[in-house]
């Protein structure tokens, strides 16, 4: 979960600039936030991805269309042949190299986890700032 923590507190992460492992992690992070066992039309999945990009996946610098393509191409999201219906792939049906990651993250409350991680990051920054100020006052 350390890799997740480092990724989701960042800003402006571009999927194409990530290595394969980190890109899979970012896509899995979005995947786990999608409703399981629900077939959704394109406007519905677009709305879900927009919501993710404004919330738990706000670290990503992309739009919902590009994100949807990455998810489909990566095997995280199944699409019918006409692009009319989408469904989150079940964790045990993910491509073999992603199954363990999907199973590890499945069921994670991404919104709550991101909120906690970001609050922890703010608190750590504040503590470092206060320590720096104290060291400057002690040196004066």
LUMKOLKOL-257584 format. One line per 10 residues: number of its first residue (from 1); their letters; for each residue x, y, z of N, C-alpha, C. Coordinates in nm, 3 decimals. Layout:
NUM	A	X,Y,Z,X,Y,Z,X,Y,Z ~ ...
This chain:
1	XXXXXXXXXX	0.081,-0.120,0.000,0.000,0.000,0.000,0.085,0.127,0.000 ~ 0.214,0.113,0.027,0.302,0.230,0.022,0.307,0.289,-0.118 ~ 0.309,0.202,-0.220,0.310,0.253,-0.358,0.183,0.330,-0.389 ~ 0.071,0.280,-0.341,-0.056,0.350,-0.361,-0.050,0.486,-0.294 ~ -0.003,0.488,-0.170,0.004,0.613,-0.094,0.090,0.717,-0.165 ~ 0.203,0.675,-0.218,0.290,0.770,-0.289,0.226,0.821,-0.417 ~ 0.150,0.737,-0.483,0.088,0.776,-0.610,-0.030,0.870,-0.590 ~ -0.121,0.836,-0.502,-0.248,0.910,-0.495,-0.237,1.047,-0.430 ~ -0.127,1.078,-0.363,-0.112,1.212,-0.305,-0.043,1.308,-0.400 ~ 0.000,1.257,-0.514,0.065,1.342,-0.614,-0.041,1.421,-0.692
11	XXXXXXXXXX	0.008,1.511,-0.775,-0.079,1.587,-0.864,-0.019,1.583,-1.004 ~ -0.105,1.583,-1.104,-0.059,1.590,-1.242,0.007,1.465,-1.295 ~ -0.033,1.348,-1.248,0.026,1.222,-1.293,-0.032,1.188,-1.431 ~ 0.056,1.169,-1.527,0.016,1.134,-1.663,0.035,0.985,-1.684 ~ -0.070,0.915,-1.721,-0.064,0.770,-1.736,0.044,0.726,-1.834 ~ 0.056,0.797,-1.944,0.155,0.760,-2.045,0.299,0.775,-2.000 ~ 0.323,0.856,-1.897,0.458,0.876,-1.847,0.495,0.781,-1.733 ~ 0.398,0.703,-1.688,0.426,0.608,-1.581,0.484,0.479,-1.637 ~ 0.566,0.414,-1.557,0.612,0.281,-1.594,0.494,0.184,-1.589 ~ 0.511,0.068,-1.647,0.402,-0.029,-1.655,0.345,-0.064,-1.518
21	XXXXXXXXXX	0.430,-0.083,-1.420,0.385,-0.120,-1.285,0.302,-0.010,-1.220 ~ 0.350,0.114,-1.228,0.276,0.226,-1.169,0.149,0.257,-1.247 ~ 0.153,0.239,-1.379,0.032,0.261,-1.458,-0.074,0.157,-1.420 ~ -0.033,0.033,-1.403,-0.128,-0.070,-1.360,-0.186,-0.036,-1.224 ~ -0.103,0.015,-1.136,-0.151,0.055,-1.004,-0.253,0.167,-1.014 ~ -0.225,0.267,-1.097,-0.319,0.380,-1.114,-0.450,0.332,-1.174 ~ -0.443,0.244,-1.273,-0.565,0.193,-1.335,-0.643,0.104,-1.239 ~ -0.571,0.026,-1.159,-0.638,-0.058,-1.059,-0.708,0.030,-0.955 ~ -0.646,0.143,-0.924,-0.705,0.237,-0.828,-0.839,0.290,-0.879 ~ -0.845,0.322,-1.007,-0.971,0.368,-1.066,-1.068,0.251,-1.075
31	XXXXXXXXXX	-1.020,0.135,-1.119,-1.102,0.015,-1.135,-1.176,-0.021,-1.007 ~ -1.105,-0.018,-0.894,-1.167,-0.061,-0.769,-1.279,0.033,-0.726 ~ -1.278,0.156,-0.774,-1.384,0.250,-0.742,-1.507,0.238,-0.831 ~ -1.497,0.158,-0.936,-1.612,0.137,-1.024,-1.705,0.032,-0.965 ~ -1.835,0.045,-0.991,-1.928,-0.054,-0.936,-1.906,-0.192,-0.998 ~ -1.903,-0.293,-0.912,-1.886,-0.430,-0.959,-2.020,-0.487,-1.003 ~ -2.015,-0.582,-1.094,-2.135,-0.655,-1.138,-2.244,-0.565,-1.195 ~ -2.206,-0.453,-1.254,-2.304,-0.362,-1.312,-2.265,-0.331,-1.456 ~ -2.357,-0.353,-1.547,-2.335,-0.315,-1.686,-2.384,-0.171,-1.701 ~ -2.298,-0.088,-1.759,-2.325,0.056,-1.769,-2.311,0.099,-1.914
41	XXXXXXXXXX	-2.393,0.193,-1.957,-2.377,0.247,-2.091,-2.263,0.349,-2.091 ~ -2.227,0.397,-2.209,-2.113,0.489,-2.220,-2.132,0.616,-2.139 ~ -2.246,0.683,-2.145,-2.264,0.802,-2.060,-2.250,0.770,-1.911 ~ -2.297,0.652,-1.871,-2.287,0.613,-1.731,-2.143,0.591,-1.687 ~ -2.065,0.519,-1.768,-1.926,0.497,-1.731,-1.847,0.627,-1.737 ~ -1.883,0.715,-1.832,-1.817,0.846,-1.838,-1.842,0.925,-1.710 ~ -1.965,0.921,-1.661,-1.998,0.992,-1.537,-1.920,0.934,-1.419 ~ -1.907,0.801,-1.414,-1.832,0.737,-1.306,-1.685,0.777,-1.311 ~ -1.629,0.782,-1.430,-1.487,0.817,-1.443,-1.464,0.965,-1.413 ~ -1.556,1.051,-1.454,-1.544,1.193,-1.419,-1.546,1.210,-1.268
51	XXXXXXXXXX	-1.633,1.137,-1.202,-1.642,1.144,-1.056,-1.512,1.094,-0.992 ~ -1.456,0.988,-1.045,-1.329,0.936,-0.992,-1.217,1.038,-1.010 ~ -1.215,1.105,-1.126,-1.110,1.203,-1.153,-1.124,1.329,-1.067 ~ -1.241,1.353,-1.015,-1.261,1.465,-0.923,-1.239,1.424,-0.778 ~ -1.232,1.294,-0.754,-1.219,1.243,-0.617,-1.093,1.159,-0.599 ~ -1.111,1.029,-0.579,-0.998,0.941,-0.545,-0.887,0.936,-0.649 ~ -0.918,0.962,-0.775,-0.817,0.957,-0.881,-0.779,1.096,-0.930 ~ -0.798,1.196,-0.846,-0.767,1.334,-0.888,-0.617,1.355,-0.909 ~ -0.535,1.259,-0.870,-0.392,1.268,-0.896,-0.362,1.256,-1.045 ~ -0.454,1.197,-1.121,-0.430,1.173,-1.263,-0.461,1.296,-1.347
61	XXXXXXXXXX	-0.371,1.326,-1.439,-0.388,1.438,-1.532,-0.434,1.379,-1.665 ~ -0.563,1.352,-1.673,-0.622,1.295,-1.793,-0.770,1.330,-1.794 ~ -0.836,1.298,-1.903,-0.981,1.315,-1.905,-1.047,1.177,-1.902 ~ -1.177,1.176,-1.887,-1.249,1.050,-1.873,-1.240,0.962,-1.997 ~ -1.230,1.023,-2.114,-1.225,0.946,-2.238,-1.093,0.870,-2.246 ~ -0.981,0.939,-2.223,-0.852,0.872,-2.226,-0.845,0.765,-2.117 ~ -0.896,0.797,-1.999,-0.894,0.701,-1.889,-0.975,0.577,-1.925 ~ -1.090,0.596,-1.986,-1.174,0.483,-2.027,-1.098,0.394,-2.126 ~ -1.026,0.456,-2.218,-0.948,0.378,-2.316,-0.838,0.298,-2.248 ~ -0.766,0.363,-2.155,-0.661,0.292,-2.081,-0.720,0.173,-2.005
71	XXXXXXXXXX	-0.835,0.192,-1.941,-0.897,0.084,-1.864,-0.940,-0.032,-1.954 ~ -0.997,0.000,-2.069,-1.039,-0.106,-2.163,-0.917,-0.176,-2.219 ~ -0.819,-0.100,-2.268,-0.699,-0.159,-2.327,-0.621,-0.242,-2.226 ~ -0.625,-0.202,-2.099,-0.551,-0.274,-1.996,-0.625,-0.395,-1.940 ~ -0.749,-0.415,-1.983,-0.824,-0.531,-1.937,-0.898,-0.510,-1.806 ~ -0.903,-0.387,-1.757,-0.973,-0.357,-1.632,-1.122,-0.335,-1.653 ~ -1.159,-0.295,-1.772,-1.297,-0.261,-1.805,-1.333,-0.333,-1.934 ~ -1.443,-0.408,-1.933,-1.488,-0.479,-2.054,-1.588,-0.392,-2.129 ~ -1.576,-0.394,-2.260,-1.666,-0.315,-2.346,-1.723,-0.408,-2.452 ~ -1.849,-0.390,-2.484,-1.905,-0.471,-2.592,-1.844,-0.423,-2.725
81	XXXXXXXXXX	-1.865,-0.499,-2.828,-1.804,-0.469,-2.957,-1.847,-0.337,-3.019 ~ -1.954,-0.279,-2.970,-2.004,-0.155,-3.027,-1.976,-0.034,-2.937 ~ -1.917,-0.056,-2.822,-1.887,0.053,-2.731,-2.011,0.108,-2.663 ~ -2.116,0.026,-2.653,-2.240,0.073,-2.593,-2.255,0.033,-2.447 ~ -2.185,-0.072,-2.406,-2.197,-0.114,-2.266,-2.058,-0.147,-2.210 ~ -2.042,-0.115,-2.084,-1.915,-0.132,-2.014,-1.942,-0.201,-1.882 ~ -1.844,-0.282,-1.838,-1.856,-0.349,-1.710,-1.716,-0.368,-1.651 ~ -1.705,-0.341,-1.521,-1.580,-0.366,-1.451,-1.552,-0.515,-1.455 ~ -1.432,-0.551,-1.491,-1.392,-0.691,-1.495,-1.374,-0.739,-1.352 ~ -1.424,-0.857,-1.321,-1.410,-0.913,-1.187,-1.263,-0.939,-1.157
91	XXXXXXXXXX	-1.225,-0.928,-1.030,-1.085,-0.943,-0.990,-1.025,-1.075,-1.037 ~ -1.102,-1.183,-1.028,-1.049,-1.313,-1.068,-1.052,-1.336,-1.219 ~ -1.104,-1.239,-1.294,-1.106,-1.249,-1.441,-1.011,-1.149,-1.507 ~ -0.937,-1.075,-1.425,-0.839,-0.980,-1.480,-0.728,-1.056,-1.550 ~ -0.656,-0.989,-1.640,-0.540,-1.055,-1.701,-0.446,-1.107,-1.591 ~ -0.380,-1.217,-1.617,-0.300,-1.288,-1.516,-0.204,-1.197,-1.441 ~ -0.137,-1.105,-1.512,-0.038,-1.019,-1.447,-0.102,-0.911,-1.360 ~ -0.235,-0.899,-1.362,-0.303,-0.796,-1.282,-0.393,-0.855,-1.173 ~ -0.409,-0.986,-1.173,-0.501,-1.050,-1.080,-0.466,-1.020,-0.935 ~ -0.339,-1.036,-0.899,-0.298,-1.014,-0.759,-0.323,-0.870,-0.716
101	XXXXXXXXXX	-0.292,-0.775,-0.803,-0.315,-0.634,-0.772,-0.464,-0.606,-0.756 ~ -0.544,-0.658,-0.846,-0.688,-0.639,-0.838,-0.745,-0.700,-0.711 ~ -0.700,-0.819,-0.675,-0.749,-0.884,-0.554,-0.705,-0.809,-0.429 ~ -0.584,-0.754,-0.431,-0.534,-0.679,-0.315,-0.613,-0.551,-0.292 ~ -0.655,-0.485,-0.399,-0.726,-0.358,-0.386,-0.878,-0.374,-0.382 ~ -0.930,-0.487,-0.428,-1.075,-0.507,-0.436,-1.139,-0.483,-0.300 ~ -1.241,-0.402,-0.299,-1.313,-0.370,-0.176,-1.259,-0.249,-0.102 ~ -1.152,-0.189,-0.151,-1.093,-0.071,-0.087,-1.186,0.049,-0.106 ~ -1.208,0.122,0.001,-1.283,0.248,-0.007,-1.182,0.355,-0.049 ~ -1.170,0.376,-0.179,-1.067,0.465,-0.232,-1.084,0.609,-0.185
111	XXXXXXXXXX	-1.209,0.655,-0.178,-1.234,0.794,-0.136,-1.186,0.815,0.007 ~ -1.220,0.725,0.097,-1.179,0.738,0.237,-1.027,0.726,0.250 ~ -0.968,0.634,0.175,-0.823,0.615,0.185,-0.748,0.737,0.134 ~ -0.792,0.794,0.022,-0.725,0.913,-0.032,-0.739,1.029,0.064 ~ -0.856,1.047,0.120,-0.876,1.155,0.216,-0.781,1.140,0.335 ~ -0.771,1.018,0.388,-0.681,0.993,0.502,-0.536,1.018,0.463 ~ -0.494,0.969,0.348,-0.356,0.986,0.304,-0.322,1.133,0.281 ~ -0.415,1.207,0.223,-0.389,1.349,0.198,-0.383,1.428,0.328 ~ -0.469,1.394,0.424,-0.464,1.460,0.555,-0.332,1.428,0.625 ~ -0.288,1.304,0.616,-0.159,1.266,0.674,-0.045,1.342,0.608
121	XXXXXXXXXX	-0.052,1.360,0.478,0.053,1.434,0.406,0.056,1.580,0.450 ~ -0.061,1.641,0.463,-0.068,1.780,0.508,-0.012,1.793,0.650 ~ -0.047,1.700,0.737,0.003,1.703,0.875,0.154,1.685,0.879 ~ 0.208,1.597,0.797,0.352,1.575,0.793,0.424,1.700,0.741 ~ 0.369,1.763,0.640,0.428,1.888,0.588,0.426,1.997,0.693 ~ 0.314,2.007,0.764,0.302,2.108,0.869,0.404,2.082,0.979 ~ 0.422,1.956,1.017,0.519,1.921,1.120,0.662,1.955,1.075 ~ 0.694,1.927,0.951,0.827,1.962,0.899,0.847,2.113,0.898 ~ 0.743,2.185,0.860,0.752,2.331,0.857,0.773,2.386,0.998 ~ 0.699,2.335,1.094,0.714,2.380,1.231,0.852,2.346,1.287
131	XXXXXXXXXX	0.903,2.229,1.252,1.038,2.192,1.296,1.143,2.284,1.235 ~ 1.124,2.318,1.109,1.217,2.409,1.041,1.213,2.547,1.107 ~ 1.092,2.597,1.137,1.080,2.727,1.204,1.145,2.723,1.342 ~ 1.126,2.615,1.416,1.185,2.603,1.549,1.338,2.601,1.540 ~ 1.392,2.534,1.437,1.538,2.530,1.423,1.593,2.667,1.385 ~ 1.519,2.744,1.309,1.563,2.880,1.273,1.561,2.969,1.396 ~ 1.458,2.956,1.479,1.449,3.037,1.601,1.558,2.999,1.699 ~ 1.592,2.871,1.706,1.696,2.826,1.798,1.833,2.875,1.752 ~ 1.851,2.887,1.621,1.979,2.932,1.566,1.996,3.084,1.580 ~ 1.886,3.155,1.596,1.892,3.302,1.602,1.934,3.355,1.735
